[in-house]
Amino acid sequence: MDKKLIFKMIQNCFKQYYQNNENLPLSERDYEELYNQITQLKARHPEAELYEIINDSVYEFITG
């Protein structure tokens, strides 16, 4: 999967929860962890939509 696309989708998902884009609570390490989690989930559930996996992962990260 395209890493840049997934990072962009993660950022867009966070924008739903945070109004000020400059204050997104993510470090490079957080992005990498989310990316790894998302790619693993997608590999285990290939029938699942990527945006659903990303939304669930970001929600879990925020509430977590």
GIRAVEN-V157817 format. One record per residue. N is the residue number from 1. RES is the residue in one small letter. BURIAL is I if it has 24 or more other ideal C-beta (glycine too) atoms within 12 Angstrom, else O. Layout:
N|RES|BURIAL, N|RES|BURIAL
This chain:
1|m|O, 2|d|O, 3|k|O, 4|k|O, 5|l|O, 6|i|I, 7|f|I, 8|k|O, 9|m|I, 10|i|I, 11|q|I, 12|n|O, 13|c|I, 14|f|I, 15|k|O, 16|q|O, 17|y|O, 18|y|O, 19|q|O, 20|n|O, 21|n|O, 22|e|O, 23|n|O, 24|l|I, 25|p|O, 26|l|I, 27|s|O, 28|e|O, 29|r|O, 30|d|O, 31|y|I, 32|e|O, 33|e|O, 34|l|I, 35|y|I, 36|n|O, 37|q|O, 38|i|I, 39|t|I, 40|q|O, 41|l|I, 42|k|I, 43|a|O, 44|r|O, 45|h|O, 46|p|O, 47|e|O, 48|a|O, 49|e|O, 50|l|I, 51|y|O, 52|e|O, 53|i|I, 54|i|I, 55|n|I, 56|d|O, 57|s|I, 58|v|I, 59|y|O, 60|e|O, 61|f|I, 62|i|O, 63|t|O, 64|g|O
